[in-house]
Amino acid sequence: MLILENKDFNQLSLMDQFFPDLFKLEGELARVDEILSDERFLEPFIKHFHTTCGRPTIPVDVYIRMMYLKKRYNLGYERLCKEVSDSISWRIFSHIRLEEKVPDYTTLAKLTKKYGEEAVEELNSLLIEKAHDEKLIRSRKARVDTTVVESNIHPPTDASLLSDGVRVITRIVKKVKEIGHGVKAGFSDRTRSIKRRILSIAKFARTRTQEARESVKAKVKEIVKITREVVGSAIKVSTMAKAEMAKVKDIQVTRAKRFVKKLDETISVVEKVIRQTEKVLSGVTSIPDRVVSIFDQKARPIKRGKAKADTEFGRKVVLVESEEKLIISYKVLEGNPSDKGQAVPAVEKAKEVLGRAPDEMAADRGFFSKENERDLHELGVRHVAIPKPGKKSAKRKEFERQHWFRRLKRWRSGGEGTISLLKRRYGLDRCLFRGDEGTGIWVGLSVFAHNLDKLARMTG
């Protein structure tokens, strides 16, 4: 059952009457609370979850405020609940009375997954809409840039991916057998065999001789062979478990089906890792749609050319920022598409949120194309400042020397500071949720906390 507001929070208690000054918010939290008091922020949740039956959940206004605190202070769910429980000001901000129990951290995690990416995206749009209505944001300038949100995975190697696959398959097979299905199918735990070979590879990798390279290659081949055997045994377990479940009807079958489905999915991914490893061993290094993680299969290797990390593993995100340093719109991209194709959709989305296109728009040279300049002008953007890469004609050089172009070009570089702030302070550096949906939610909540904090400072 969906509960929109904690109505009991506004009722006075004995503590409120005897210590009125103790229960007043001040500073940033007071301003954020005032912004969130607008009922429009409940609309995304009413639209998607208006059911009136089932077990009552925590109020939506409590959830929104607690998620702001989570991202604002970069806390995990469990730590967040402990901090809210121990802090009077955080309780007041979250609309949780002193005598009330703070929601369990597992409840918050489940609600975040239930509400999904679309509700968080609408929440951000409504916040920008409110800022625009109150004339806190103007539609004059916008800058577009991309960044990478890293997935919570280790730097992948062929051997480590195969090791992860064997470990996950072994764990799921054990759970299926514990329930009582596929017990007669033979399956050996080969995780220790894999681990020994991984340690050997690490020892050989310290030296860069040709002999060491051949030794590493030989060990990887052994790991591939073991992984194939594990996959073959797992397929037999899955087949036998499915045949047994077809004959039985009880509560355990539902749980077993869930594990068998997960086992089949993991087998499919590990088989793909085996194929790509064999290609690498044969000398093929360029593999499209390469799997870089068993746990987050759609994470991509993205070359950024940075000194710290030449290649990052995760997802590319497009950000559109206003002159007030508010993120007007964002989008998590699939794969690693060129920046060139993102300029027009980004401005279109910003126009949808604000009701009109910005007068001026700036982006780096990766977004340049003549078609982009033409399409952006047709959308209503008067000045488009995107430097042309490579050799320029005299006419183009003269165009880029104009005062407005140089002004916008200098202003665009400030977007790097905003991205750095989002990564350092609001958790945009590494996504701890899995999958495309999880990354969309993570990025949306980071942007929401950033914008809310910025608006609180602007109104303070």
N, C-alpha and C positions, 0 to 999 in steps of 0.2 A: 504494500500500500504506500502510495506516494504522499509524504507530508511536506508541505511547502515551507511553513514557518514554525518555529518553536514559540507558540502563543503563550505558554506558561512563563516564558522568560520575562515578559513585561509586567508581571504581577509582583507587587512589593512583598518582600519577606521581612522577617524581624531584623536580619542583618542589614538590609537596605535602609530600614527606618532608623536604626541606631548609628550606622556608619555610612551616611549618604555620600560623603566625599571619597570614600574608599572604593566605590563602585562606579567611578566616572573615568571614561577613557580620555587620554590626552595625546597630543602630538599626532604622529603618523597614523596610529591605529584608529584614532577618533575620526580623522579625515577619510580613511579607507572605509570605515564602518558607515559613515554618512553617504559615501558614493554607493555602497552596496545595498543601502536601504531602499533603493529604487526597485519597485516590483517587476520591472521589465526583465531583470536578470533571472527571474523564475520561469520565464516563458519557454526557453528551450527544454526544460525538464517537464513542464506541463504538456508540451506538444508531443514529446516522445514517450512519456511515462505518466499517463493520466489514470491508471487503474485505481480502483477504490476497494479492491479485495486483496487478500493475502496478508502476510505478517507486516505490521508497520515498520518502516525503516527510519533512519535518522532524518530530521528536517533538512530540506534543501538549503536553506540559508545557513545552517550549521555546517553542512558539507562544503559549500562554496568558501566560507570564511576559513575553515580548517585547511582547505587545499591552497588558499592564498598563503597562509602561514607556512605550509610545507615547502612551497617553491620559493617564497621570499627568504627563508632562512636555510634552504637546502637540507631539509630534514627527511629521514625515512619515516614510514608510517608509524612504526612502533615508537620511535623517539618523539615524533610529533604528539602522539596521544599522551605520553608521559609529561612532556613540557606543558601541554594545555591543562592537564590535571593538576600540575604543581603551581601554575601561574594564575593569579586572580585576574589580571588584566587580559590575559589570553582567553580565559573562560568568558569574561564579559564580552570580549570582541567576538567570540565564537557563538554567543547566545546560549551558553551552558551555565545554568545556575550552580552555586556552590554545593548544594545538596544533590545535584544530579550527577549521574555517572557519565564520564567521558566515553564516547563511542569506541568500540574495540577497533584496533588497527586493521584487523582482517575485514571488518565491515566497510571501512573506507576503501580498502583495496578492491573489494568486490564491486562497490558502487562505481568506482572510477572506470572499471571495465564495463559495467552495465550501461552507464551513461554514454560512453563512447566518444569517438572523435568528433562527430557531427555536433553534439551538444556543446562541447568545449569551443568549437569553431564559432557557433552562434553566440556563445557567451562573449567571445572577443569582439565580434561584430557589433553586439549591443553596447559594449563598453565604448567603442569608438563612436557609435551613433550618439550616445549620451554626451560624450565630449564635444562632438560636432554641434549638437543641439544647444549646448551651453556656451558655444563659441570659444571653447578652449583649444580647438584645433581648426586650422584653416586649410583650404584646399589649394594652396599656392605652389608648394614645392614637394617633390617626393624623390627619394633615391632608392634604387633597386640594387640588391646585391645577393650573392649566394654564399652559403657556408656549409660545412659538413658537421652533422651531429653524429658522433661516433656511437656505434653499438657497443654494448657491454660484453665484448668478446676479446679473447687473447689474440695476438698477431698470429695469423694462420700459417702453418706449413702442411705439406701433404701428409707427413707422418702424424702430426698432432691431430689433424682432422680425422684420420683413420682411427687413431687412439680414442678420440671422443666418441666416434660412432660405435666402436666395440663396447665401450663402457656403458653408453646409453642403452644399446640393444640388450646387453647382459642384465642391466638393472630392470628393464621392462619384462624380459623373459622370466626373471625370478618372481616378479609380482604376479604374472599370469599363472605361474605354477603354484604360487602360494594360495591362490583362489581355488585351485583344483583342476585347472584345464591344461592340456598339453603335457601332463606329467610324464607320460611314457616316452615322449619324444626326447631323444638324447641331445644334451646341450652341455658343453664344457665352458667353464669360465676361463677365458684366455687373456684377461686384462693384465696379469702379471707378466706373461710372455711379451705382450706389447710394450709394457713399461720397461722391461730389460733392454729391448731394442731401441727404445726412445733414448734411454740413458747412454747407450753405445753411440748413437748418432750425435748426441751432445758432446761426447768425448772426442769423436773424430772431427767434428766441426771446428774444434779449437785450432786445428792446423789446416792450412789451405793448400796442401799438396795434392797432386793428381791422385796419389794412392788413397788419401783420405776421402776424396770425392767418390772414388770407386767403392770404398767401404761403405759410405753413406748410401750410395745407390743400391748396394747389395742388401743393406738392412731395410731399406724402404720396400724392396721387392719382397722380402720376408714378411713384412708387416701387411703388404697387400694380400699375400697368400693366406695368412692367418685370418685376415678380415673376411676374405671370401668364404673360408670355412665357417666362420661365425655367422655370416649372413645366410649360408645354406642351412645351418642348423636352426636358425631363427625362423626361416620360412617353413620348416617342418613343424616347429612348435605352433606357429600361427595357423597352419592348415589343420593340424589336429585339434587345436582349441576351437576353431570355427565349426568343425564337424561335431564336436562334443556339445557345444552350445546350442546347436540346432535341435538336439534331442532333449534339452533340459529347459525348464521354465521356472526360474526363481529370481529372487532379488539380486543374487550374486552375478547373474548373467549380464545384467546391465553394466556393472562395474567391469566385468571381464571384457565385454565388447569394447569398452572405452580404451582399455589397455591394449587389446589386440589391434584396434584401429591405429593407436599411437605407434605400435610396433611396426605395422605395415608402412606407415609414413616414414619412420626412421630408416627402415630397410631400403626404401626407395631413394632416400637422400644419400645413404652410405654407398649404395650401388653407383650413384652418380659420382661420388667422391673417388671411388675405385677407378672408374673410367677416366676421370680427369687426371688422376695420379699416373695411370698407365700411359697416358698421352705425354705427360711431362717426362717420364722415364724414357720414352721413345724420342724425345728431343723437341716436342711441340710445347712452346711456352705461352703462346697467345691462345687463351681459351675463353670464348664469350660466355657470359652468364656463369662464371665460375663460382662454385660454392666456397664461401670463406668461413662459414660457421655452421655446425650441425644445429645449433640452438636458435640462430637467427638467419634463416636461409636466404632471405632477400637483401641482406646487407651486401653492399658493393665495395670493391676496392676503388678508391677515388684518389687520383694523383693531384696533389695540391702544390707541390714544388716548394714546400717549406723546409727550413733548416731543421726544425724540431722533428718533423715527421713528413717524409716525402709522399707517403701514401697513407691515407686514413681509411678505416673500414667502418662504413655506416651508410647514411643516407644524406643526399643533398637537400638543402632547404632554401627556398627563395623568400627573402624578406623585403617588404616595401615599407620605408620609413618616412614619416612626415618631417617637416622642419622643426616641429616641437619635440622630435626624437621619440615619437610614439610609433609602434609597429602597426601600420594600418591594416596590412594583410600579410599572410604567410602561406606557404604551401610546401608540403613534403613531397619530393619527387620520387618517382619509381626509376630505379636504375641510376645511370650517370649521364643524363642527356646534356647536350651543349647549352651553355648560358644563352646562346643566340635565340633559341626558341622560347625563352621564358619572359622576355621583356613585355611583350604585348599582353599575354594572359595575366601577368602580375598587375599591370596598370588597369586592365579591365576589372579585375577583382577589387582593386582599390576604388575604382569608379562606382562599382556596385555598392560598396560599404558607405562611401561618402555622398553618393548621389550625383557626383560630377567628377570629371577627370582633373588632376592637378594642372595648374597653368604651366609648370616647368617640371622637367624630369631629368635625372642624371643617373648614369650607370657607367661601369668600366668598359674597356674596349672589347671584352669577351661577349658583350651583348650587341655589338654593332652589326648592322646590315642595312642596306638601303630600304629593304622592305619594312624593317622595324621602324625606321624613321618615318616612312610614309604612313604606316598603319597607326603609329602613335599620334601623328598630326591629325589623322582622320578621327581618332577618338576624342580630340579636343585639346591635346597638349600643345601649347603654343611654342615652347622652347624645348628641344630635345638635345641634351648634351651627352653624346656617346662618342668618345674619340675613335677614329678609324685606325685599325691596326695596320702595320706594314707601310709600304711606300704611299705617300699622299701626293695628289696633284697640287698645283699652285692654287687652284680654286678652292680645294679642300683645306689647304693650309690657311688661306685667308678666312675661310668660314670659321675655323676653329680658333682664330686669333680674336674673334669678336669678344667684346667685354662680357656679355652675358654668358657665353660659352665657358670662358676661363673662370668666371665667378662660380658657375655651377660645377665645373670640374674640381675646383678647390673644395667646394662644399661637400661633394660626394665622398671625398676621402675621410670625412668625419664618420661615415657609416661603419668603418672598421672599429672605431671606438665603441659604438653601440653593440656590435657583434661581440667584441671582447667582454663588455659588461654582461651581456646575456650569458656568455659562457662561464665567466668567473662567479657571478652572483646569483644567477637564476637557473643553473644546472643545464644549460644548453650545450655544454661541452660533451657530455656522455649521457646517452639515454639508457635508463635502467629498466625500461619496459621493452618487451619483445615484439617483433613483427611490425608491419606497416601501420596497423591500427594503434598499437602501443606507442610507436614513435610519434604519430599524429597527436595523440593525447598528451604525451610528454612535452612536445614543442608548444602545443596550444596553451597548456598550463603555465609554462615558462613565460610565454609572451603575455598572458593574462596578468601574471604577477608583476612583470616589468611595467606594463602599461598602467596598472592600478597604482603601483608605487609612484610612477611618474606623475600621474594625475593628482595624487595626494600632495605631492610637493608643489605642483603648479597652483593648487587651490589653497595651500597653507600660508 
